[in-house]
Amino acid sequence: MDVSSQHSSDFWGETRLLALEDVLLWPVAMQASRYRRTPKLIRQGDPELYHITLVLPGSGRLRVDHSDRRHMSLVNDLYILNSSYPCDVEVEENELAVGIGVEIPRSHFPLATERAIDRVLGQRIPGQEGFGAVLAHFLSHLVARNSAHQPSDVPRLKQILLDLVTGLVARELDAETALGKETRQRNKFLLIRSYINRHYHDPGLTPRTVAAAHFISPRQLHRLFETEGITAAAYIRGRRLAEARRRLADPAQYATSIQSIARRCGYTSAAHFSRSFSAAYGMAPREYRELEHRQRLDTELRTLTRPPTTGRDPIPAIPA
């Protein structure tokens, strides 16, 4: 890439690099810049990969010129580039570029999929609906919660990412039937799981309404979740309980009533919520909240009463 910026004298930017084996993710925020990949640069070296960008809130508009297509990418949009073709991407003057870049070797896709991907190169792909929303959510989650994953999770996370990209391209081309049955099922499951994660707070969310929203039968929904070793009803219940547990442990919500938390997590009955929470975590919601509160106070007290260290102060950690 040939990179230039009108802010070259005082350029500012920050990025991290996350690796899922040979698939790379890099969240980035930087001042307005222009990125060009010319035929000469391609001849000098080609890693033969697809580059996907998710534009995040806080970013200016990106002008993308690639594969005879030119468009403006807005916040929550995605676009795909092929390193073997020239491209020209420019961020609006005096704006920031904020997003997540993904680099995937083309060798991970069969030739038929590569040809399909080439048909959507450079075009604006909305990231607020369908597979675009699922992929955007997945990338944002990986970047925000990368420390929560273990090395043993990496192969599965990589496969999920590849499936989502394939599903996104197929959906854009209306060619989902060209995907293998296993890939279609995984994509459908990820799409439905994302839907549940966005609507868990709705008391009317049930396996039947989830199935209806995706134009499948409850039996088909059951089979999709069965391959993951869980039922749809259990996943909905677990999602609601996990959110309730997070809220109960949040010191900023300590004054919020348990009934309000239950309602915000999709429960219409405080008694039902209490029974479900107790069955899942072995204690009532109020007990759990007080336990978390006491442990937090104990930790703060130990920090305040810790004796001062002697000698040179440790170097503080620099946030990523």
C-alpha positions as CSV (number, residue, x, y, z in Angstrom):
1,M,0.0,0.0,0.0
2,D,1.1,3.5,-0.7
3,V,-0.2,5.5,2.3
4,S,-0.4,9.3,2.5
5,S,-2.0,11.9,4.7
6,Q,-2.4,15.6,4.9
7,H,-1.5,15.2,8.5
8,S,1.9,13.7,7.8
9,S,3.7,16.2,10.0
10,D,1.8,15.3,13.1
11,F,0.1,12.1,12.1
12,W,-1.7,10.2,14.9
13,G,-3.1,6.6,14.8
14,E,-3.3,3.5,16.9
15,T,-3.9,-0.2,16.1
16,R,-3.7,-3.7,17.5
17,L,-3.2,-7.0,15.8
18,L,-5.2,-10.1,16.7
19,A,-4.4,-13.4,15.1
20,L,-6.7,-16.3,14.4
21,E,-3.9,-18.5,13.1
22,D,-3.3,-17.0,9.6
23,V,-6.4,-14.8,9.7
24,L,-5.6,-11.3,11.0
25,L,-7.8,-8.7,12.6
26,W,-6.7,-5.2,13.3
27,P,-8.8,-2.6,15.0
28,V,-7.6,0.8,14.0
29,A,-8.2,4.5,14.6
30,M,-6.2,7.2,12.7
31,Q,-6.4,10.6,11.1
32,A,-7.6,11.0,7.5
33,S,-5.4,9.1,5.1
34,R,-5.4,7.7,1.6
35,Y,-4.4,4.1,0.8
36,R,-3.5,3.1,-2.8
37,R,-2.5,-0.3,-4.1
38,T,-1.1,0.2,-7.6
39,P,-0.3,-2.3,-10.4
40,K,3.4,-1.6,-9.7
41,L,3.0,-2.5,-6.0
42,I,1.1,-5.6,-6.9
43,R,3.9,-6.8,-9.2
44,Q,6.4,-6.2,-6.4
45,G,4.5,-8.5,-4.1
46,D,1.1,-10.0,-3.6
47,P,0.0,-11.8,-0.4
48,E,-3.1,-13.1,-2.3
49,L,-5.6,-12.2,0.4
50,Y,-9.0,-10.6,0.9
51,H,-9.2,-7.5,3.0
52,I,-12.5,-6.7,4.7
53,T,-13.2,-3.5,6.5
54,L,-16.0,-2.8,9.0
55,V,-16.5,1.0,9.4
56,L,-17.2,1.8,13.1
57,P,-18.9,4.8,14.8
58,G,-16.6,7.8,15.0
59,S,-15.3,7.3,11.5
60,G,-15.7,9.7,8.6
61,R,-17.0,8.5,5.3
62,L,-14.6,6.3,3.2
63,R,-14.4,6.7,-0.6
64,V,-13.7,3.2,-2.0
65,D,-12.5,2.8,-5.6
66,H,-11.9,-0.9,-6.4
67,S,-12.7,-3.3,-9.3
68,D,-14.4,-0.7,-11.4
69,R,-16.7,0.2,-8.5
70,R,-16.7,3.5,-6.6
71,H,-18.9,4.2,-3.6
72,M,-18.9,5.9,-0.1
73,S,-18.8,3.6,2.9
74,L,-20.6,4.9,5.9
75,V,-20.6,3.9,9.6
76,N,-21.6,0.2,10.1
77,D,-20.8,-0.6,6.4
78,L,-18.5,-3.3,5.2
79,Y,-16.5,-3.6,2.0
80,I,-14.1,-6.3,0.6
81,L,-10.9,-5.8,-1.4
82,N,-8.7,-8.3,-3.2
83,S,-5.0,-7.7,-2.8
84,S,-4.4,-8.8,-6.5
85,Y,-6.4,-5.8,-7.9
86,P,-5.6,-2.1,-7.7
87,C,-7.6,0.0,-5.1
88,D,-7.9,3.5,-3.8
89,V,-9.4,4.2,-0.4
90,E,-9.6,7.7,1.1
91,V,-11.0,9.0,4.3
92,E,-12.7,12.4,4.2
93,E,-10.5,15.3,5.0
94,N,-10.3,16.3,8.7
95,E,-12.1,13.1,9.7
96,L,-10.9,10.0,11.6
97,A,-10.8,6.5,10.1
98,V,-12.2,4.1,12.7
99,G,-12.8,0.5,11.9
100,I,-11.8,-3.2,12.0
101,G,-9.7,-4.6,9.2
102,V,-9.6,-8.3,8.5
103,E,-7.1,-10.1,6.3
104,I,-8.0,-13.6,5.0
105,P,-5.8,-15.7,2.7
106,R,-7.7,-16.5,-0.5
107,S,-6.5,-20.1,-0.2
108,H,-9.1,-20.6,2.5
109,F,-11.9,-20.4,-0.1
110,P,-12.6,-22.8,-3.0
111,L,-12.3,-21.4,-6.5
112,A,-16.1,-21.1,-6.9
113,T,-16.3,-19.0,-3.7
114,E,-13.4,-16.8,-4.9
115,R,-15.3,-16.0,-8.1
116,A,-18.4,-15.1,-6.1
117,I,-16.4,-12.8,-3.8
118,D,-14.9,-11.1,-6.8
119,R,-18.4,-10.1,-7.9
120,V,-19.0,-8.0,-4.7
121,L,-15.5,-6.4,-4.5
122,G,-15.6,-2.7,-3.7
123,Q,-19.3,-2.5,-3.2
124,R,-21.0,-1.1,-0.1
125,I,-22.4,-3.9,2.1
126,P,-24.7,-2.7,4.9
127,G,-23.7,-4.0,8.3
128,Q,-27.0,-3.4,10.1
129,E,-29.1,-6.2,8.7
130,G,-28.8,-9.9,7.7
131,F,-25.4,-11.4,7.6
132,G,-23.8,-8.0,7.5
133,A,-25.1,-7.4,11.0
134,V,-24.0,-10.8,12.2
135,L,-20.5,-10.4,10.8
136,A,-20.2,-6.9,12.2
137,H,-21.3,-8.1,15.7
138,F,-18.9,-11.0,15.6
139,L,-15.9,-8.8,14.6
140,S,-16.8,-6.2,17.3
141,H,-17.1,-8.9,19.9
142,L,-13.8,-10.5,19.0
143,V,-12.0,-7.2,19.3
144,A,-13.7,-6.1,22.5
145,R,-13.5,-9.5,24.2
146,N,-10.4,-11.1,22.8
147,S,-8.9,-11.7,26.3
148,A,-12.0,-13.8,27.1
149,H,-11.0,-16.5,24.5
150,Q,-8.5,-19.3,25.0
151,P,-6.0,-20.5,22.4
152,S,-8.2,-23.7,22.0
153,D,-11.0,-21.4,20.8
154,V,-9.0,-20.0,17.9
155,P,-9.7,-22.8,15.2
156,R,-13.5,-22.6,15.9
157,L,-13.5,-18.7,15.9
158,K,-11.6,-18.8,12.6
159,Q,-14.1,-21.2,11.0
160,I,-17.0,-19.1,12.2
161,L,-15.5,-16.0,10.6
162,L,-14.9,-17.8,7.3
163,D,-18.5,-19.2,7.3
164,L,-19.9,-15.7,8.0
165,V,-17.9,-14.2,5.1
166,T,-19.0,-16.9,2.8
167,G,-22.6,-16.5,3.9
168,L,-22.4,-12.7,3.5
169,V,-21.2,-13.0,-0.1
170,A,-23.8,-15.6,-0.9
171,R,-26.6,-13.4,0.6
172,E,-25.4,-10.4,-1.4
173,L,-25.4,-12.5,-4.6
174,D,-28.7,-14.2,-3.7
175,A,-26.8,-17.5,-4.2
176,E,-27.0,-19.1,-0.8
177,T,-28.1,-22.4,-2.3
178,A,-24.6,-22.7,-3.8
179,L,-23.1,-23.2,-0.4
180,G,-22.7,-26.6,1.1
181,K,-25.4,-27.9,3.4
182,E,-23.2,-27.8,6.5
183,T,-22.1,-24.2,5.8
184,R,-25.8,-23.1,5.3
185,Q,-26.8,-24.7,8.6
186,R,-24.0,-23.1,10.5
187,N,-24.8,-19.7,8.9
188,K,-28.5,-20.1,9.7
189,F,-27.6,-20.9,13.3
190,L,-25.3,-17.9,13.7
191,L,-28.0,-15.7,12.2
192,I,-30.6,-17.0,14.6
193,R,-28.3,-16.8,17.6
194,S,-27.5,-13.1,16.7
195,Y,-31.3,-12.4,16.5
196,I,-31.8,-13.9,20.0
197,N,-28.9,-11.9,21.4
198,R,-30.5,-8.7,20.1
199,H,-34.1,-9.5,21.3
200,Y,-33.6,-11.4,24.5
201,H,-35.3,-8.5,26.4
202,D,-38.5,-9.1,24.6
203,P,-40.9,-11.1,26.8
204,G,-42.6,-12.5,23.7
205,L,-39.3,-14.1,22.4
206,T,-39.9,-17.8,22.3
207,P,-38.6,-20.6,20.1
208,R,-41.9,-20.4,18.1
209,T,-41.5,-16.6,17.5
210,V,-37.8,-17.1,16.6
211,A,-38.7,-19.8,14.1
212,A,-41.4,-17.6,12.6
213,A,-39.1,-14.6,12.2
214,H,-36.7,-16.8,10.2
215,F,-39.4,-18.6,8.1
216,I,-38.6,-22.0,9.4
217,S,-40.6,-24.5,11.5
218,P,-40.1,-25.0,15.2
219,R,-38.9,-28.5,14.4
220,Q,-36.2,-27.1,12.0
221,L,-35.2,-24.6,14.7
222,H,-34.8,-27.5,17.2
223,R,-32.6,-29.4,14.8
224,L,-30.3,-26.4,14.3
225,F,-29.7,-26.0,18.0
226,E,-29.5,-29.8,18.5
227,T,-26.3,-29.8,16.5
228,E,-24.8,-27.4,19.1
229,G,-25.9,-29.5,22.0
230,I,-28.5,-27.1,23.3
231,T,-32.1,-26.3,22.8
232,A,-33.4,-22.9,21.5
233,A,-35.4,-22.5,24.8
234,A,-32.3,-23.1,26.9
235,Y,-30.3,-20.7,24.8
236,I,-32.9,-17.9,25.2
237,R,-33.1,-18.6,29.0
238,G,-29.3,-18.6,29.3
239,R,-28.9,-15.4,27.4
240,R,-31.5,-13.6,29.7
241,L,-29.9,-15.0,32.9
242,A,-26.4,-14.1,31.8
243,E,-27.5,-10.5,31.2
244,A,-29.3,-10.4,34.5
245,R,-26.3,-11.7,36.3
246,R,-24.1,-9.0,34.6
247,R,-26.5,-6.3,35.6
248,L,-26.7,-7.5,39.2
249,A,-22.9,-7.5,39.5
250,D,-22.6,-4.0,37.9
251,P,-22.0,-1.4,40.7
252,A,-23.6,1.3,38.5
253,Q,-26.9,-0.6,38.7
254,Y,-26.7,-1.4,42.5
255,A,-29.6,1.0,43.2
256,T,-31.8,-0.5,40.4
257,S,-34.5,-2.7,41.7
258,I,-34.2,-6.5,41.0
259,Q,-37.7,-6.3,39.5
260,S,-36.6,-3.7,37.0
261,I,-33.5,-5.8,36.0
262,A,-35.7,-8.8,35.5
263,R,-38.1,-6.8,33.3
264,R,-35.2,-5.5,31.2
265,C,-34.0,-9.0,30.7
266,G,-37.4,-10.3,29.3
267,Y,-39.0,-11.5,32.5
268,T,-42.6,-10.4,33.3
269,S,-42.7,-12.1,36.7
270,A,-40.2,-11.3,39.4
271,A,-41.0,-14.7,41.1
272,H,-40.3,-16.6,37.9
273,F,-37.0,-14.7,37.5
274,S,-36.0,-15.5,41.0
275,R,-36.7,-19.2,40.6
276,S,-34.8,-19.4,37.3
277,F,-31.8,-17.5,38.6
278,S,-31.6,-19.6,41.8
279,A,-31.8,-22.8,39.8
280,A,-29.0,-21.6,37.5
281,Y,-26.6,-20.0,40.0
282,G,-27.5,-21.6,43.3
283,M,-28.6,-18.4,45.1
284,A,-31.3,-15.9,44.8
285,P,-30.7,-12.7,42.8
286,R,-30.6,-10.5,46.0
287,E,-28.0,-12.9,47.6
288,Y,-25.9,-12.8,44.4
289,R,-26.0,-9.0,44.2
290,E,-25.0,-8.6,47.9
291,L,-22.2,-11.2,47.6
292,E,-20.8,-9.4,44.6
293,H,-21.1,-6.1,46.5
294,R,-19.3,-7.4,49.6
295,Q,-16.5,-8.9,47.5
296,R,-16.0,-5.6,45.6
297,L,-15.8,-3.7,48.9
298,D,-13.3,-6.2,50.3
299,T,-11.1,-5.8,47.2
300,E,-11.3,-2.0,47.5
301,L,-10.5,-2.1,51.2
302,R,-7.5,-4.4,50.7
303,T,-6.2,-2.0,48.0
304,L,-6.5,1.0,50.3
305,T,-4.8,-0.8,53.3
306,R,-2.0,-2.4,51.3
307,P,1.4,-1.2,52.7
308,P,3.5,1.0,50.4
309,T,6.2,-0.7,48.4
310,T,9.8,0.3,48.9
311,G,12.2,1.3,46.3
312,R,11.4,2.1,42.7
313,D,7.7,2.3,41.8
314,P,6.5,-0.3,39.2
315,I,5.9,1.0,35.7
316,P,2.2,1.4,35.1
317,A,0.6,-0.6,32.4
318,I,-0.2,1.3,29.2
319,P,-3.7,0.7,28.0
320,A,-3.9,-1.0,24.6
